[in-house]
Amino acid sequence: MPGFDFGILKEEPMAPSPSVLVTGATGLLGRAVYREFQKSGWFVIGTGYRRTRPNLLRCDLTDEEAVRGVLQEYKPDVIVHCAAERRPDVVDRHTQAAINLNVHATSTLAREAAACGSLLLYISTDYVFDGRNPPYGEDDSPNPLNVYGRSKLEGEREALRHCPGALVLRVPLLFGEVESASESAVTILWLKVQESAESCTLDHCQQRFPTDTRDVAAVCRKLAERARQDPSVRGVFHFSAKEQMTKYEMAVAIAQAFNLPSNHLIPLTEQLPESTLRPTNSRLNCSRLELLNLSVQPRPFTLAIADALWPFTPDKRWRQTVFH
């Protein structure tokens, strides 16, 4: 046929998979983020430190030379910085170690990300707000009540200062697939639910928005993909589930999800003095993410918590055999 070459057609070379470095890949959120990017075809490098396992890099993020070495070797397209000391009481007890990880390590990562052209996505928290006037938009003034919130806010500022185009994603209380029930402040309530022989008082004042790590991970991936295409996607974003619950209400919902009694759970309606102050209601307004169509529909709490806690039920072997 005139004008057509019947010779051997050359295949277009396949574009290499984009690469992502996930810090804290052994942690509650990091594990979910690692899996989300992996199943979406990304080349994933995960780092851990104390809980490092096969297929992950052992890297002390407070060691500037170690961080520089990892980034120069892999030059990831994206860095999702999940690693943090996220327990407010622990931050109060071990303040300098927490600041080293939450602030100084973030500063190092941001500088090295900028040097090697990586997009940085920093995971932050609703605890940057004082909880007195919710909901909080991305541009509302932070006013953290505790050292943890202040350390994460400083981490945000370091990320945005050293890495132009960085993303900050603030999220609330998280739960998901846990290695032990005590790994999340949500799943630890399972232990209270099971102690049905004795009455148990639980806070019924502080309002929380428990959010599944799988949903956060999906938002991280969508944000990273869009920001790589559109440099105007940068700065601070919020993501949160919509169900507002106290610890008491979470525990009752857990009991109902597993058809367990909850009459031993007693709501505590008086705000008791705490060693570590926490915001009463730091609900996040997530409109910026939603306007860009980068949000996801949060999983209903009852279904999501059942997924997280099934392995700790008496029939866990059957559940894991069938579903895992």
Disulfide bonds with the S-S distance in Angstrom:
none
